Amino acid sequence: MASPRLETYCCPNRDAATQLVMNFQPEVFCGVCIGSASISLLLTILQLLPKKGQSPRKMPKASSSSTILLLISICDILGGLGMIFRSSVWLGFPGFIANISVANGTDVWPSTFCVGSAMWIQLLYSAGFWWLFCYAVDSYLVVRRSAGLSTIVLYHMMTWGLAVLLCVEGIALLYYPSLSSCENGLEHAIPHYITTYAPLLLVLVANPILFRRTVSAVASLLKGRQGIYTENERRLGTEIQMRFFKIMLVFVICWSSNIINETLLFYLEMQPDINEMPLKNIRSAALITWIIMGVLNPMQGFLFTLAFYGWTGWRVDLKWRKREIPWESMSSSTVGENTYPSPVNYQSNIHDSKKISTTDSQQTDEAISMLSEGNTSSDERLTRSSPIYQGW
């Protein structure tokens, strides 16, 4: 799981609260992390693979929103691999890990592995948080018709730049002036915890606001498309709202235990002796949430794919398929029986006079289809309720 306690444990003179949770059933904890991360990794990959009997997810064109969703899944997969590798080494080489606790030791590899693996996990999950924030921003900009593929470059710069900057800054402040002297007071630890939890708290606070504004803008778009708000459009708006709700629900479920655990451990750090009997219930709560973190943090990857695309099924199609050429797809769709071109593809073969009258509807349909990507029923309803579809 992803916690700043992993980097703190690399300090030979770590605080008592970190010592408490890291020494609590380490074999069981590492086994839980490996099991949860492995299950999530396999199910996430299964979700993303093409399925037999299902048409591949189609978008009118490549969109920044669909790219962001894929990058979030990639960050979760790579972060899960880091958890599996780190926990496997801890289980397989307990003597190697024990050398981390030796101050001024001559073997630097245990500390190097400890710091490197912890930074890898933190960096990937922090990048996932930033990408999730970018998804909320992009969803709002798409509806406002202010986003496009060009903005993905800005998202890359912001996400990876801030993730690397905050990670390196937090680690540098924690281990200053050297690894053997870190954790000598909260002035080293607090900046590290702030840089770790800043993107997480940003998603918790900013994303619901952006999602709510996006849903309101979607309702306005749907009403303005035909001047009325039909049942199909109401259902489509509700499904987009439910998709945003599922994303935030998964995020809260997977990371609320981290905030609770960190609050309890900081409270214990403030006490003169964390082993006092009045603190027994707080210690137990901290240990319970510590195990819960090991289960829920790695499961974010799979749960997010459910929120993004729903359950895609078990039947994987690994056959190589020829990529369709856009004009071939349009030609076949115009002659096929009971088939209709998508709202955006239709713009390449209609008359110029119809192009002028349907431009706004096409842009609206494109924006809505980006937000409802992965939901087949929504895409079908959108196409059938479109004025372009009705014109055929």
C-alpha angles and dihedrals in degrees: 000000000000116000134139085233087079091066092041090055089061088070112092089213095049121164123265095250092055090046089052097056098035093052094046107108094320093182092053092044094050090047091052091050092049093048096046094044093047094050092046092047094052095044093046092053090045090053093051097047119094115261132222116253093018127101113235117259106275128201126185085242138340108293134197090233094058090047091052092051090053092048091052089055091047091052090051092049094050092044090051091051089053091053092049093049095046095047092045091055090048091052097040100043110032092159091055091053092045089066089069089075093056109099116219090007120170094225108082097177097084091054091043091053091045094052095039097050093044091050091048092054094044094047095051096046092044089052088050090054091051092047090051089053089049089052091057091047092046093049090056093045092048092056089047088049091236098115136072144146090296090066092062089077090058090048091053092050093048097042102045094033095053094039093053094040095051094042095050093042093050093047093046092052092046096051097038123159092005141336092254093056101043122118092037092142137340092278086080098042104040097063089049092053092046093053090047098049099034095088091042092054090044090059092046092052107030104035097062089051093049093044091051092051090047092053090051090050091049090054090052091049093050092048093048095049095075101000091251136078107229128192092256092053091046090053092047091052090048092051092051089049090050091050091056090046092053091050092053092042091055091047093050093046094050099044109026089085089060092056092046092047093048091049091052094047093049089051090052091049089057092058122091091228121015091194095069116124096240087062094054095102092048091050090050092049091050092051093047093050088046090061091043089055090055089056103040104037095064092042091065092089095058095038091052091055088054090052092045102042109003120232107328097190139244103272105099120197109209096168116122113246129199111247112244118242109229096235091047090054091050093048094051092045093055095054099036118105115258092353126131132196118245117260093256100039088053090067091074097061107032125097120273092247092057091047091062095049096046103041095101092047091050092051090048093048090048092052093047093046090054091055094045096044112145094028106104096186091053092050091050093049091047091053095047094046093048117109088228091058092047091050089064 
